Amino acid sequence: MNGSASVHLQAFLKDPKGVAALLPTAAPVVQRIASKVEPDSAGLIVEYGPGSGVLTRRLLERLGRDGRLLAIERNADFAARLGDTLADPRLIVVRESAQSVRDILRRLDLPQADCVLSGIPFFWLPPETALEIVTKTHGALKDGGRFVTYQVFYQSRRRLRVHLEKCFSEVRSEVDLRNLPPYRICEAIK
């Protein structure tokens, strides 16, 4: 087991509702999620729950020289690992909750985001918390911005979709079977 997978598994065992998956997202699925955004032309991308950083790493590879990537991670082990292993001046790691996204943007004097990607396990969140995150994400995005969520397929898609449809003008979803367990990827456009 590689270092990223080992750290991910340990975090899952400590907090299965907060981490949501035993292992990091599979490489083909990371590629599919990353393809939902145009990081080379983006000014700001926000990532909720980057975990061990497999998607973060891919986004940084594609991000333009002047782009920024704000990683919001509440798990102390993951946040520390991101800061230690991904030394990149375009990356900002903040150990907070996604509920604070608008406050974080203001505090760091960052613009509205072009895209927000989320690995948060919405299934485990109280409905009012999930709706609050979706609502605050909508407010943190530029017009035309995208909110892309990916979570384990068996977790209730209906609950998240209802929240997304309350806030966003267009919502699409798809299932990717190349991950174990499979993921549902939702894309909401402001």
C-alpha positions as CSV (number, residue, x, y, z in Angstrom):
1,M,0.0,0.0,0.0
2,N,1.5,3.4,-1.0
3,G,1.8,6.3,1.4
4,S,-1.3,8.1,0.2
5,A,-3.4,5.0,0.5
6,S,-2.1,4.2,3.9
7,V,-2.8,7.7,5.3
8,H,-6.3,7.6,3.7
9,L,-7.1,4.2,5.2
10,Q,-5.9,5.4,8.7
11,A,-8.1,8.5,8.4
12,F,-11.1,6.5,7.3
13,L,-10.7,4.1,10.3
14,K,-10.6,7.1,12.7
15,D,-13.6,9.0,11.1
16,P,-15.5,6.9,8.5
17,K,-18.3,9.4,8.3
18,G,-15.9,12.3,7.6
19,V,-13.6,10.5,5.2
20,A,-16.3,8.4,3.4
21,A,-14.1,6.0,1.4
22,L,-11.4,3.4,2.4
23,L,-9.0,4.4,-0.3
24,P,-8.1,7.5,-2.4
25,T,-10.1,8.1,-5.6
26,A,-8.8,5.9,-8.5
27,A,-6.7,7.7,-11.1
28,P,-9.2,7.3,-14.0
29,V,-11.9,8.8,-11.9
30,V,-9.6,11.7,-10.8
31,Q,-9.0,12.4,-14.5
32,R,-12.8,12.4,-15.2
33,I,-13.5,14.8,-12.3
34,A,-10.6,17.1,-13.2
35,S,-11.9,17.2,-16.8
36,K,-15.0,19.0,-15.5
37,V,-13.1,22.2,-15.0
38,E,-10.7,24.3,-17.1
39,P,-7.9,24.8,-14.5
40,D,-5.5,26.2,-17.1
41,S,-7.8,29.3,-17.5
42,A,-9.2,29.4,-14.0
43,G,-8.4,32.1,-11.6
44,L,-9.5,30.2,-8.5
45,I,-10.5,26.6,-7.9
46,V,-11.7,25.5,-4.5
47,E,-11.5,21.9,-3.3
48,Y,-13.5,20.7,-0.3
49,G,-12.2,17.6,1.4
50,P,-9.1,17.0,-0.7
51,G,-8.1,14.1,1.6
52,S,-4.8,12.7,0.6
53,G,-4.5,15.0,-2.3
54,V,-4.9,12.8,-5.4
55,L,-7.2,15.3,-7.1
56,T,-5.3,18.3,-5.8
57,R,-2.2,17.0,-7.4
58,R,-3.9,16.5,-10.8
59,L,-5.4,20.0,-10.6
60,L,-2.1,21.6,-9.8
61,E,-0.6,19.8,-12.8
62,R,-3.1,21.5,-15.1
63,L,-3.5,24.8,-13.2
64,G,-2.2,27.9,-15.0
65,R,0.8,29.8,-13.5
66,D,-1.4,32.6,-12.2
67,G,-4.2,30.3,-10.9
68,R,-4.9,29.5,-7.2
69,L,-6.2,26.3,-5.6
70,L,-7.8,26.7,-2.2
71,A,-8.0,23.3,-0.4
72,I,-10.4,23.3,2.5
73,E,-9.8,20.2,4.7
74,R,-11.2,19.7,8.2
75,N,-9.1,16.6,8.9
76,A,-5.9,17.6,10.6
77,D,-3.8,14.7,9.3
78,F,-4.9,15.3,5.7
79,A,-4.4,19.1,6.0
80,A,-0.9,18.6,7.4
81,R,0.0,16.0,4.7
82,L,-1.2,18.3,1.9
83,G,0.9,21.2,3.2
84,D,4.0,18.9,3.5
85,T,3.8,16.9,0.3
86,L,2.4,19.5,-2.2
87,A,4.8,22.5,-1.9
88,D,3.3,24.8,-4.5
89,P,2.9,28.5,-4.2
90,R,-0.5,28.3,-6.0
91,L,-1.9,26.0,-3.3
92,I,-3.5,27.4,-0.1
93,V,-4.5,24.8,2.5
94,V,-7.0,25.8,5.1
95,R,-8.1,23.6,8.0
96,E,-11.7,24.5,8.3
97,S,-15.2,23.4,7.2
98,A,-16.7,24.0,3.8
99,Q,-19.4,25.9,5.6
100,S,-16.9,28.7,6.0
101,V,-16.0,29.0,2.3
102,R,-17.3,32.6,1.9
103,D,-15.6,33.7,5.1
104,I,-12.4,32.1,4.0
105,L,-12.5,33.8,0.6
106,R,-13.1,37.2,2.2
107,R,-10.4,36.6,4.9
108,L,-7.8,35.6,2.3
109,D,-8.9,38.4,-0.1
110,L,-9.7,35.8,-2.9
111,P,-12.2,36.3,-5.7
112,Q,-15.3,34.2,-6.3
113,A,-14.3,30.8,-7.6
114,D,-14.5,29.5,-11.1
115,C,-15.1,26.0,-9.8
116,V,-15.6,24.2,-6.5
117,L,-14.9,20.5,-6.3
118,S,-16.2,18.4,-3.4
119,G,-15.3,15.0,-2.0
120,I,-17.5,15.7,1.1
121,P,-19.7,12.7,2.0
122,F,-23.0,14.6,2.0
123,F,-24.9,11.4,2.8
124,W,-23.6,11.6,6.4
125,L,-24.4,15.3,6.9
126,P,-27.6,16.6,8.6
127,P,-29.8,17.9,5.8
128,E,-29.5,21.5,7.1
129,T,-25.7,21.3,7.0
130,A,-25.7,19.9,3.5
131,L,-28.1,22.7,2.3
132,E,-25.9,25.3,4.0
133,I,-22.8,24.1,2.3
134,V,-24.6,24.0,-1.1
135,T,-26.0,27.5,-0.5
136,K,-22.7,29.0,0.6
137,T,-20.9,27.3,-2.4
138,H,-23.4,28.9,-4.8
139,G,-22.6,32.3,-3.3
140,A,-18.8,31.6,-3.5
141,L,-19.0,30.9,-7.3
142,K,-18.8,33.3,-10.2
143,D,-21.7,33.4,-12.6
144,G,-21.3,30.3,-14.8
145,G,-19.2,28.7,-12.2
146,R,-19.4,24.9,-11.5
147,F,-19.9,22.9,-8.3
148,V,-18.7,19.4,-8.9
149,T,-19.3,16.8,-6.2
150,Y,-18.1,13.2,-6.2
151,Q,-19.1,10.7,-3.6
152,V,-19.6,7.0,-3.1
153,F,-22.5,5.7,-5.3
154,Y,-24.5,4.0,-2.6
155,Q,-24.8,7.2,-0.7
156,S,-28.2,8.9,-1.3
157,R,-28.0,10.8,-4.5
158,R,-31.5,12.2,-4.1
159,R,-30.7,14.2,-0.9
160,L,-27.8,16.0,-2.5
161,R,-29.6,16.6,-5.8
162,V,-32.6,18.2,-4.1
163,H,-30.2,20.7,-2.4
164,L,-28.4,21.4,-5.7
165,E,-31.6,22.0,-7.6
166,K,-32.7,24.5,-5.0
167,C,-29.7,26.7,-5.7
168,F,-28.3,26.0,-9.2
169,S,-29.8,26.5,-12.7
170,E,-28.6,23.2,-14.1
171,V,-27.7,19.9,-12.4
172,R,-26.3,16.8,-14.1
173,S,-25.1,13.5,-12.6
174,E,-23.3,10.4,-13.8
175,V,-21.9,7.2,-12.2
176,D,-18.3,6.1,-12.7
177,L,-17.7,2.4,-12.0
178,R,-13.9,2.6,-12.2
179,N,-13.6,3.4,-8.5
180,L,-14.1,1.0,-5.7
181,P,-16.7,1.7,-4.5
182,P,-18.1,3.4,-7.6
183,Y,-18.7,7.2,-7.5
184,R,-21.6,9.4,-8.4
185,I,-20.4,12.7,-9.9
186,C,-22.8,15.6,-9.9
187,E,-22.1,18.8,-11.7
188,A,-24.2,22.0,-10.9
189,I,-23.8,25.2,-12.9
190,K,-24.6,28.6,-11.5
